[in-house]
Amino acid sequence: MDHAAESQRTDLMTVTCHVLNEQTKHPEARGDFSILLYHIVLGCKFVCTAVNKAGLAKLIGLAGDTNVQGEEQKKLDVLSNQVFVKALISSGRTCILVSEEDEVATFVEPSKRGRYCVVFDPLDGSSNIDCGVSVGTIFGIYMVKDKDTPTLEDVLQPGKNLLAAGYCMYGSSCTLVLSTGNGVNGFTLDPSLGEFILTHPDIKVPKAGKIYSVNEGNAKNWDEPTAKYVEKCKFSKDGSFPKTLRYVGSMVADVHRTLLYGGIFLYPADKKSPNGKLRVLYEIFPMSFLVEQAGGQAFTGKQRALDLVPKNLHDRSPIFLGSYDDIEEIKGLYAAAEEKEP
């Protein structure tokens, strides 16, 4: 896909039109899903504006609180969370909301209740806000079994049950990447129109890539398969060129590059974080869903990431995701290590 050429197209397709076109493929659809996505997009536009004005509006810096993860909350974290909670509830289409910033799930009052659960990280990579590095919002959407009697079981589903997932990256441009289970499409916000325009139709991650993305500061604590894989990335023994290391430290930015250019993004378990560090529901599941929809793979070191069944709202897991062939390679190393175990 020549994304540079695609970005020059003039047959403007907005994200709203795209979603409505998808809706026509389902004659039974009542428009609830489209309305929910509209409100998510609205929240993304609001946060994009806040991120762009953060320095001027004194929104950078700490808010003086810590979230459920024990991480100090940035002022923009708090604002972004409030924006998305209000936008999602006001849609009238949500039932349960799970945010990285809130310890417990939000159950929408019956009069405003709909059929969907939304899991989200309102501002991923927020530790990078003060230095101007790309940050983003990640979200996933599930259907509840019964909107009149919602329970946490409606949220604690495997990622393969997601109806849709996406992220919005706030960087040099504001980019929304979305999948409703029928491929992956990227939209760029045109500030003059106030609309997300389709600029990256039908994104396909290359089958193999030349980039690996990992925090090598944790290398001394990795398990053997991860250490072997990264060693091979740097010192190829078959005469091929070594892979290039690119690591931003903001999952949205690192996964976005991986989707477009191929390669592998890995955040493995280590001795400090034996269960991994990234959260399953609102980081690993949505990103794994997108990567699989784009033709890649996502693996935890033990199983397909989307087959995980979370036990708690803020469960964590190791993750390896990206190009199909690159993930096959890491899967082979874990399989070999398992065979060696007594």
N, C-alpha and C positions, 0 to 999 in steps of 0.2 A: 504494500500500500504506500503510495507516494503522498504522505500527509502534507508536505509542503504545497504540492499541486492542489490537493483537496481543499486546503485552507483558502485558496483563491477563488473557489466556486462562488457564483453569484445567485444560484437558485437556493435562496435562503430557506432552510428548514429549521424552525425553532424547536426547542425541546418539548414545548406544549403540543405543537403539531405532530411531532414524532410520537408522543405518547397517545394522542388521539387516533393516529393512524394505526398504532398497535391495537388499540381498543376495538377498532372495527373488525379485527380478525377474530374477535370473540363476541358473537351475536348475543350471548347471554349476559354480557357485561352491562352494569348499570352506571358506570362512570365513577364509582367510589374510589377505585384505585387511581384513576387519573387525577381526581381532586386531591387525594393524599400526596401524590407526587408533586402537584402544583404547589402545595404548602411547604414541602421539603425544599423545592427550588426557591421559593420565596425566602425561607430561612437562610439558604445559602447566599442569596443576594444581600441580605441584611448583614450577615457576618462578614462578607467580602468588603462591604463598605466600612464596617467597624475596623477590620484588619488594616485597610488602607489608610485610615485616619488615626490609627492607634497612637502613634507618637504625638501627633498634634492634640489629641483628645486626652492625653495622659492615661491611656488604657493599658500601657505596658507596665511591667513591674508586678509585684505581688499583691494579692488581695488580702493577705493576712490570715488565710485559712488553709487547711489541707483537705484534700478529697478522700474518698474511701480507699484509694490506693496508697495513701500516706504521702502523696505528692503535693508540694505546695501549689496552691491554685493561683494562676495568673488572673489578672482582672478580666482579660478577654475570655478566659475559660468560663468564668462565672456568667458573663454577659451572653456568650454563645449558648450556654446551656439553657439559660432563661428564654432566649429567643426561640430555640427549637422546641422546648417543652410547650411554650405558648402557641407556636405555629401549628404544632401537631395536634394539640387539644382542640384548637379553634377550627381545625378541618372538619371535625365531627365524624371522622372516619377511623379514629384510633381507639384502642381499648386498653393496652398496656404499653408503657414507655420504659425503656431501660437505658440509662445514660451512664457513661463512665464516671461522671461527676457525682452521681447520687448513689448512696449505699443501698437503698431499697428501690424496687420498681414503683413507678407511678401508675396507679389504677385510675383511669378516667371516670368521672362521675357518670352515672347511667344516662342522664339526659343528653350528654355529648358523646356517647360511646358509639364506636363503629366496629368493624370486623377485623382490624389489623393491629398487630404488635409491631412496634418500631424499636430497634436497638441501634444505638448511635454513640459515637465519640464526637462531641460537638466541636472540639478543636484539638486534633491530633498534632503532636510535635510542638506543643505550645512552649516548651522550654527554649525553642528557637526564636520566639517572637521578638525578643529584644534586639536580636542581631539581624533581623530582616530575612531570615531563611523561610522558605515555603512551608506553610502549615495547611491543614485541611480538615474537613468534616467527613466522617465515614458513617454509612448507615446501611441497615438491612431491614427487610420487611417480611413478616410472617403473617399467616392467617390464623385467627383463633378458632377453636372448635365451637365455642358457644359464647357469643358476646355478652349474654345475660349473666353467665357465671364464669368469668375469666379466672384463671389460676396461673401460678408461676409455671406450671407444666406447659402452658401455651407458649412460653418463651424459651424454656429449656429444651429446645428441639435441636436435632442435628442440623448442620448447615445445609445439607442437601435439600431440606424442606423450605429454604428461602424462596420467596416469590420474586424478589428483586433485591438488588444491592447496588451501591455506588459510592462515590466519594466526590467531594468538591475541593479542588486544590487552589489555595489563595497564594499566588506567586507573582511572577512577571505578568501573567494574565490569570484570569479566573476560569478554571477548567472544570467542567462537570463530566464525570465518566459514569455511565449508567448501563445496567443490564436488567431486563425484565424476563430473563430466561431464554432470550432469542438473540444471542450475540451481544456484543459490547459496542457502544457508541460514545464518542466524545463530543462535547459541546463547549464552545468558548463564549464567555460573556462579552457582548458588544456593549460597552458603557453608553454609547450614544443612543442605542435602541432600548437598552435595559432588558435585552433578551439573550438567552443562551442560543447560539447558532451552531448547527451541526458542522463540525470541522474535521472530525475523525470518524467517518462512518465505518462500521464493521471492523473494529480493531482486531487484529490477529497477532498474538505474540509469536515472534520468530521461533522456529522449531529448536534452534540452538542459538546461544548468544555468546558474546565475547566479554561480558561484564559480570563480575560478582560483587555483591553488596552485603557487607557484614561489619560489625563492630569488632575489629581485631584486637581491641584493648582487652577483650575477654578471652583471648586465645589460650592462655595458660590453664583455663578452667574447662576447656571443651572436652567432649568425649572423643574417642579414637576416630570414628567415621567422619565427624566434622573436621577434625584436625587434618586427616588425610586428604579430604576433598579440597580444603583451602590450600594445602601444600601443593596439590596437583594444579590448582588454578594458577599458582605463582611460579611453579617450577615444573613445566610440562616435560614428560620423559619420552614422548612420542615424536618429538621434533616440531610440534605445532607451537604457535605463538602462545605465550602466557595470557591469561585473562587480565582485564583491566579492573582495578578496584575503584568503585564509586560508592561512597556512603555518605548520605546527607544527615541521617539521624532523625529524619521525619518520615514515618512509614508511608504516608501519602506520596511524598516526592520520590522515594526510592521505588515504590511499587509502580508509580506512573512511568518512570523511566524504563523499568523492567518490561512493562506491557508494550511500550513502543519500540524499544531497542532489543529486547530479549535478554537472556542471561538468567541469573538467579539472585533472589533476595533471601537471606537466611538470618533468623534470630534463634539460634539453637539453645537448648538447655545447657547449663553449666553447673559447676559446683556451687556457685553462689545462688543460682536460680534453677534448681533441679526440675521444676515444672515449667521452665521457660518464663518469659517476662511479658509477652504480648497477650492481651485478653482475647478469649475465644469468641464471645458473642458479638462484640462490636468492632473488632479489629481483624481477627483471623478469618472468621466466617465470611464477612462481606468481601474481603480482598481475595480469598480463595475462590469464592463464587465467580468473581470477575475474571480471574486468571483462567479458570476452567472454561468459562464461556468464550474466552479468547483463544482457546486451544492449548493452554498450558496445563500445568499440574500443581497441586499443593499437597504437601506431605508433612507429617508431624515428627518423623523419625521412627514411627511405629505403624501408622496407618494413613489413609487418605484423610486430609484435614476435614472435609465436609461430612465425614462419617462420625466424627466426634460427637458424643452426647454430653453436654455440660451438666454438671451437678449443681453448680451455684452460678449466680449472676456474673460474678467477676472472676471466674476460673481463668487460668492461664495455660498456655501450651507453647512448646517449641514450634517453629514453622520454617519450612523450606518451600518457596514458591517461585515459579517462573517458567522458562522454556521447557518443553516436554523432555527433550533429550538430557538437559542438565539435571532435571529432577530424577530421571531414570538413573543417572549416574550416582547420585547421592543415595537413592533407594538401594542400589546394588551394594554400596559400601555398608549400609546398615544391615542388609541381609547377610553379608559375609561375616560381619561382626557377631550377629546372632548365632550363626552356625558354629562359630568358634567357642561360644560359651558352653561350659560343661552341662 
